Amino acid sequence: MRLTALLLGAALLAPTPALADPPAAGASSAASADAQLDQTLAQLETIIEKYDTAREQLATTRAQTTALAARLAPLRGRVATLNAEVGRLASALYQGGSASTANALVNATSPEQFASRLAIIDQLARRNRRQIEALNQAKAGLETQMKALDAALQQQTRSEHELAAKKAHIEQQFTVLTAARWGLSRLETRDNYVPPFKLGRGGAAVQYAYGAIGTPYVFGAEGPDAYDCSGLTMAAWRAAGVSLPHSAEMQRSVTDNVPASDLRPGDLVFYYPDVHHVAIYAGAGRVIHAPQPGQRITMAPMNQMPVHSFGRPGVRGVRAG
């Protein structure tokens, strides 16, 4: 078991960075409010991506715990059965002050039969003892793994709760700013580029994402009425028959790295040094992504944000739907 990969690092639980204060009442510049909102939400997006990663890892740990519990149950049953068999053997040999054993041996009609019966009794005892020892070792190993997984589960549950508390705290700070964004008079230009929708999984993923343009951003959402950034890419590739985790960082870990020169429509574009944002490449230097709360899914220039790397789903470590 790769338990170390399941436990969250200390960085995940580090204090939340100080957020920008909401603009003072009567602020004269809508542009200033918008910029301040962007700063606040960029900080939040990092926390949300960590929350999504913690939630995905927690689900993995729970699944492994369930699988181990299923394997442990029949082993315990086999041990109990063998213990009962040995108990019956011991009882039979002890009845009448070991009379049964004595009778079996005394009634032997020859030294050879005596030796043979004694060997059989000894062999039965040793065979059952070996089986029980082997099963007890296997059971002890599984129980050790169960304890380790239980510890991982408890740690991740604590981490999830702490991150959820951080998320709620930050949401309180940007609620006013999000409302302000909807009230801003800023006009958002719409890119009229239409992707080619080529055949294959990548084309299917792009077509799904293109159809989601205009849908609002909502934390933790994966469609069809709202999405966050990794929820959009997950849903788009799910429509193409490929399962991705709901986390930009984890999507990066399960996709094959591709160079910019080999980008194809449907490839994922990861942003920022800590990989807290992801978009889907639509072709012609454009991406489709779910930007931030208060915004809608849109098409944008790929280099509008600092690119970290590119990934291609459906090659390795990704489940086909």
PEPEMO-V12146 format. One record per residue. N is the residue number from 1. PHI is phi in whole degrees, 0 to 359 (none if undefined). PSI is psi as a letter, one per 40 degrees, with the letter a starting at -180 (999 if undefined). D_CENTER is the distance of its C-alpha to the mean C-alpha in Angstrom with 2 decimals. Layout:
n->N phi->PHI psi->PSI d_center->D_CENTER
n->N phi->PHI psi->PSI d_center->D_CENTER
This chain:
n->1 phi->none psi->h d_center->14.51
n->2 phi->267 psi->g d_center->12.91
n->3 phi->294 psi->d d_center->12.71
n->4 phi->297 psi->d d_center->13.53
n->5 phi->286 psi->e d_center->10.38
n->6 phi->272 psi->d d_center->8.60
n->7 phi->275 psi->h d_center->11.27
n->8 phi->281 psi->i d_center->11.58
n->9 phi->287 psi->i d_center->14.79
n->10 phi->297 psi->d d_center->17.89
n->11 phi->297 psi->d d_center->17.73
n->12 phi->295 psi->d d_center->14.90
n->13 phi->256 psi->e d_center->17.44
n->14 phi->295 psi->i d_center->20.45
n->15 phi->302 psi->i d_center->22.91
n->16 phi->294 psi->h d_center->22.51
n->17 phi->300 psi->i d_center->25.02
n->18 phi->298 psi->h d_center->28.18
n->19 phi->263 psi->i d_center->28.16
n->20 phi->294 psi->h d_center->31.15
n->21 phi->289 psi->i d_center->33.49
n->22 phi->301 psi->i d_center->34.24
n->23 phi->297 psi->i d_center->37.42
n->24 phi->297 psi->i d_center->40.65
n->25 phi->302 psi->h d_center->42.36
n->26 phi->81 psi->e d_center->44.56
n->27 phi->303 psi->h d_center->42.76
n->28 phi->272 psi->e d_center->44.74
n->29 phi->249 psi->h d_center->42.30
n->30 phi->295 psi->d d_center->39.69
n->31 phi->296 psi->d d_center->38.48
n->32 phi->295 psi->d d_center->38.01
n->33 phi->296 psi->d d_center->36.00
n->34 phi->294 psi->d d_center->33.79
n->35 phi->295 psi->d d_center->33.25
n->36 phi->293 psi->d d_center->32.48
n->37 phi->297 psi->d d_center->29.93
n->38 phi->302 psi->d d_center->28.23
n->39 phi->296 psi->d d_center->28.12
n->40 phi->296 psi->d d_center->26.71
n->41 phi->288 psi->d d_center->23.99
n->42 phi->296 psi->d d_center->23.00
n->43 phi->293 psi->d d_center->22.40
n->44 phi->295 psi->d d_center->20.43
n->45 phi->300 psi->d d_center->18.18
n->46 phi->298 psi->d d_center->17.07
n->47 phi->295 psi->d d_center->16.20
n->48 phi->295 psi->d d_center->14.40
n->49 phi->296 psi->d d_center->12.16
n->50 phi->294 psi->d d_center->11.41
n->51 phi->297 psi->d d_center->10.88
n->52 phi->298 psi->d d_center->8.41
n->53 phi->297 psi->d d_center->6.43
n->54 phi->300 psi->d d_center->7.16
n->55 phi->294 psi->d d_center->6.30
n->56 phi->295 psi->d d_center->2.64
n->57 phi->293 psi->d d_center->3.48
n->58 phi->296 psi->d d_center->6.14
n->59 phi->297 psi->d d_center->5.46
n->60 phi->296 psi->d d_center->4.99
n->61 phi->298 psi->d d_center->7.95
n->62 phi->296 psi->d d_center->9.74
n->63 phi->296 psi->d d_center->9.83
n->64 phi->292 psi->d d_center->11.20
n->65 phi->297 psi->d d_center->13.53
n->66 phi->297 psi->d d_center->14.82
n->67 phi->297 psi->d d_center->15.50
n->68 phi->293 psi->d d_center->17.34
n->69 phi->298 psi->d d_center->19.26
n->70 phi->294 psi->d d_center->20.39
n->71 phi->286 psi->d d_center->21.65
n->72 phi->285 psi->d d_center->23.36
n->73 phi->302 psi->d d_center->25.34
n->74 phi->294 psi->d d_center->27.58
n->75 phi->296 psi->d d_center->28.24
n->76 phi->297 psi->d d_center->29.54
n->77 phi->296 psi->d d_center->31.67
n->78 phi->295 psi->d d_center->33.18
n->79 phi->297 psi->d d_center->34.04
n->80 phi->297 psi->d d_center->35.70
n->81 phi->296 psi->d d_center->37.67
n->82 phi->294 psi->d d_center->38.90
n->83 phi->298 psi->d d_center->39.86
n->84 phi->294 psi->d d_center->41.87
n->85 phi->297 psi->d d_center->43.58
n->86 phi->295 psi->d d_center->44.54
n->87 phi->298 psi->d d_center->45.79
n->88 phi->294 psi->d d_center->47.99
n->89 phi->297 psi->d d_center->49.31
n->90 phi->297 psi->d d_center->50.12
n->91 phi->296 psi->d d_center->51.82
n->92 phi->295 psi->d d_center->53.89
n->93 phi->285 psi->d d_center->55.00
n->94 phi->268 psi->e d_center->55.89
n->95 phi->305 psi->h d_center->57.83
n->96 phi->67 psi->f d_center->61.45
n->97 phi->63 psi->f d_center->60.95
n->98 phi->66 psi->f d_center->59.45
n->99 phi->296 psi->d d_center->62.23
n->100 phi->298 psi->d d_center->60.06
n->101 phi->296 psi->d d_center->59.21
n->102 phi->298 psi->d d_center->62.81
n->103 phi->300 psi->d d_center->64.12
n->104 phi->299 psi->d d_center->61.88
n->105 phi->274 psi->d d_center->63.27
n->106 phi->295 psi->d d_center->66.87
n->107 phi->281 psi->e d_center->67.29
n->108 phi->297 psi->h d_center->66.51
n->109 phi->270 psi->e d_center->69.63
n->110 phi->204 psi->i d_center->69.34
n->111 phi->303 psi->d d_center->67.83
n->112 phi->295 psi->d d_center->65.56
n->113 phi->293 psi->d d_center->64.22
n->114 phi->301 psi->d d_center->63.79
n->115 phi->296 psi->d d_center->61.77
n->116 phi->295 psi->d d_center->59.73
n->117 phi->293 psi->d d_center->58.84
n->118 phi->296 psi->d d_center->57.97
n->119 phi->294 psi->d d_center->55.70
n->120 phi->297 psi->d d_center->53.93
n->121 phi->300 psi->d d_center->53.30
n->122 phi->294 psi->d d_center->52.00
n->123 phi->296 psi->d d_center->49.81
n->124 phi->300 psi->d d_center->48.24
n->125 phi->296 psi->d d_center->47.49
n->126 phi->294 psi->d d_center->46.00
n->127 phi->297 psi->d d_center->43.86
n->128 phi->295 psi->d d_center->42.35
n->129 phi->296 psi->d d_center->41.88
n->130 phi->295 psi->d d_center->40.02
n->131 phi->297 psi->d d_center->37.74
n->132 phi->294 psi->d d_center->36.96
n->133 phi->298 psi->d d_center->36.35
n->134 phi->295 psi->d d_center->33.96
n->135 phi->293 psi->d d_center->32.04
n->136 phi->296 psi->d d_center->32.02
n->137 phi->295 psi->d d_center->30.58
n->138 phi->296 psi->d d_center->27.78
n->139 phi->296 psi->d d_center->27.15
n->140 phi->297 psi->d d_center->27.25
n->141 phi->296 psi->d d_center->24.67
n->142 phi->294 psi->d d_center->22.22
n->143 phi->294 psi->d d_center->23.04
n->144 phi->296 psi->d d_center->22.41
n->145 phi->295 psi->d d_center->18.89
n->146 phi->298 psi->d d_center->18.44
n->147 phi->296 psi->d d_center->19.79
n->148 phi->295 psi->d d_center->17.50
n->149 phi->292 psi->d d_center->14.37
n->150 phi->299 psi->d d_center->16.07
n->151 phi->296 psi->d d_center->16.66
n->152 phi->296 psi->d d_center->13.09
n->153 phi->297 psi->d d_center->12.23
n->154 phi->295 psi->d d_center->15.24
n->155 phi->296 psi->d d_center->14.49
n->156 phi->289 psi->d d_center->11.09
n->157 phi->296 psi->d d_center->12.88
n->158 phi->298 psi->d d_center->15.67
n->159 phi->297 psi->d d_center->13.71
n->160 phi->298 psi->d d_center->12.25
n->161 phi->294 psi->d d_center->15.88
n->162 phi->294 psi->d d_center->17.39
n->163 phi->293 psi->d d_center->15.44
n->164 phi->297 psi->d d_center->16.32
n->165 phi->294 psi->d d_center->19.85
n->166 phi->297 psi->d d_center->19.95
n->167 phi->300 psi->d d_center->18.84
n->168 phi->297 psi->d d_center->21.62
n->169 phi->296 psi->d d_center->24.08
n->170 phi->290 psi->d d_center->23.63
n->171 phi->302 psi->d d_center->23.83
n->172 phi->298 psi->d d_center->27.16
n->173 phi->282 psi->d d_center->28.43
n->174 phi->254 psi->e d_center->27.80
n->175 phi->303 psi->d d_center->28.73
n->176 phi->296 psi->d d_center->32.31
n->177 phi->292 psi->d d_center->31.46
n->178 phi->296 psi->d d_center->29.37
n->179 phi->299 psi->d d_center->32.33
n->180 phi->295 psi->d d_center->34.58
n->181 phi->298 psi->d d_center->32.76
n->182 phi->296 psi->d d_center->33.48
n->183 phi->272 psi->e d_center->37.03
n->184 phi->290 psi->i d_center->37.54
n->185 phi->271 psi->e d_center->39.94
n->186 phi->301 psi->h d_center->38.01
n->187 phi->265 psi->h d_center->38.08
n->188 phi->263 psi->h d_center->35.03
n->189 phi->284 psi->i d_center->36.16
n->190 phi->254 psi->h d_center->34.67
n->191 phi->286 psi->h d_center->34.21
n->192 phi->271 psi->e d_center->36.14
n->193 phi->295 psi->h d_center->34.55
n->194 phi->245 psi->h d_center->33.53
n->195 phi->300 psi->i d_center->31.14
n->196 phi->286 psi->e d_center->32.64
n->197 phi->53 psi->f d_center->29.96
n->198 phi->293 psi->i d_center->30.42
n->199 phi->294 psi->i d_center->29.71
n->200 phi->109 psi->i d_center->26.49
n->201 phi->296 psi->d d_center->22.77
n->202 phi->301 psi->d d_center->23.06
n->203 phi->296 psi->d d_center->25.97
n->204 phi->295 psi->d d_center->24.30
n->205 phi->295 psi->d d_center->21.36
n->206 phi->296 psi->d d_center->24.01
n->207 phi->299 psi->d d_center->26.09
n->208 phi->296 psi->d d_center->23.37
n->209 phi->298 psi->d d_center->22.66
n->210 phi->297 psi->d d_center->26.45
n->211 phi->290 psi->e d_center->26.95
n->212 phi->270 psi->e d_center->24.61
n->213 phi->303 psi->h d_center->26.81
n->214 phi->98 psi->e d_center->28.27
n->215 phi->285 psi->i d_center->25.42
n->216 phi->288 psi->i d_center->24.61
n->217 phi->278 psi->h d_center->21.68
n->218 phi->220 psi->h d_center->19.87
n->219 phi->304 psi->h d_center->16.96
n->220 phi->73 psi->e d_center->13.73
n->221 phi->277 psi->i d_center->15.77
n->222 phi->228 psi->f d_center->15.04
n->223 phi->94 psi->i d_center->18.62
n->224 phi->272 psi->e d_center->21.18
n->225 phi->263 psi->e d_center->23.09
n->226 phi->198 psi->i d_center->21.01
n->227 phi->210 psi->i d_center->18.12
n->228 phi->254 psi->a d_center->16.60
n->229 phi->299 psi->d d_center->16.36
n->230 phi->284 psi->d d_center->12.89
n->231 phi->293 psi->d d_center->13.40
n->232 phi->292 psi->d d_center->16.62
n->233 phi->295 psi->d d_center->15.54
n->234 phi->295 psi->d d_center->12.80
n->235 phi->293 psi->d d_center->15.63
n->236 phi->296 psi->d d_center->18.19
n->237 phi->282 psi->d d_center->16.62
n->238 phi->296 psi->d d_center->15.77
n->239 phi->295 psi->d d_center->19.52
n->240 phi->267 psi->e d_center->20.17
n->241 phi->91 psi->e d_center->18.44
n->242 phi->236 psi->h d_center->15.33
n->243 phi->263 psi->h d_center->11.71
n->244 phi->240 psi->i d_center->9.56
n->245 phi->286 psi->i d_center->6.25
n->246 phi->271 psi->g d_center->7.72
n->247 phi->192 psi->h d_center->8.29
n->248 phi->299 psi->d d_center->11.43
n->249 phi->297 psi->d d_center->10.69
n->250 phi->287 psi->d d_center->7.73
n->251 phi->297 psi->d d_center->10.11
n->252 phi->297 psi->d d_center->12.75
n->253 phi->285 psi->d d_center->11.32
n->254 phi->251 psi->e d_center->11.16
n->255 phi->245 psi->i d_center->14.49
n->256 phi->283 psi->h d_center->17.96
n->257 phi->291 psi->h d_center->19.95
n->258 phi->230 psi->i d_center->23.12
n->259 phi->284 psi->i d_center->26.21
n->260 phi->301 psi->d d_center->27.59
n->261 phi->290 psi->e d_center->30.53
n->262 phi->247 psi->e d_center->28.47
n->263 phi->299 psi->h d_center->26.48
n->264 phi->234 psi->i d_center->26.40
n->265 phi->305 psi->h d_center->25.75
n->266 phi->106 psi->d d_center->22.13
n->267 phi->297 psi->i d_center->20.84
n->268 phi->266 psi->i d_center->18.43
n->269 phi->246 psi->h d_center->20.06
n->270 phi->257 psi->i d_center->18.21
n->271 phi->235 psi->i d_center->20.19
n->272 phi->72 psi->i d_center->21.15
n->273 phi->302 psi->d d_center->20.90
n->274 phi->266 psi->e d_center->17.61
n->275 phi->52 psi->f d_center->16.07
n->276 phi->255 psi->e d_center->15.64
n->277 phi->214 psi->i d_center->17.01
n->278 phi->217 psi->i d_center->16.78
n->279 phi->224 psi->i d_center->19.42
n->280 phi->247 psi->h d_center->20.55
n->281 phi->287 psi->h d_center->23.77
n->282 phi->255 psi->e d_center->26.59
n->283 phi->103 psi->i d_center->29.37
n->284 phi->55 psi->f d_center->32.47
n->285 phi->72 psi->f d_center->30.68
n->286 phi->238 psi->i d_center->28.82
n->287 phi->230 psi->i d_center->25.28
n->288 phi->247 psi->h d_center->24.01
n->289 phi->208 psi->i d_center->21.65
n->290 phi->261 psi->h d_center->20.93
n->291 phi->292 psi->c d_center->22.65
n->292 phi->208 psi->i d_center->22.69
n->293 phi->304 psi->i d_center->23.59
n->294 phi->88 psi->e d_center->27.14
n->295 phi->238 psi->i d_center->26.83
n->296 phi->241 psi->i d_center->26.17
n->297 phi->302 psi->h d_center->24.46
n->298 phi->214 psi->i d_center->26.94
n->299 phi->258 psi->h d_center->28.03
n->300 phi->213 psi->i d_center->28.82
n->301 phi->300 psi->h d_center->30.03
n->302 phi->300 psi->d d_center->27.29
n->303 phi->268 psi->e d_center->28.74
n->304 phi->293 psi->d d_center->28.98
n->305 phi->236 psi->i d_center->26.20
n->306 phi->292 psi->h d_center->25.72
n->307 phi->285 psi->h d_center->23.88
n->308 phi->266 psi->d d_center->21.54
n->309 phi->190 psi->i d_center->20.91
n->310 phi->233 psi->i d_center->20.48
n->311 phi->224 psi->i d_center->18.02
n->312 phi->243 psi->h d_center->18.72
n->313 phi->288 psi->i d_center->16.15
n->314 phi->81 psi->e d_center->17.07
n->315 phi->254 psi->d d_center->18.38
n->316 phi->216 psi->i d_center->15.98
n->317 phi->58 psi->e d_center->12.50
n->318 phi->235 psi->h d_center->12.14
n->319 phi->277 psi->h d_center->12.85
n->320 phi->284 psi->i d_center->16.13
n->321 phi->276 psi->999 d_center->16.54
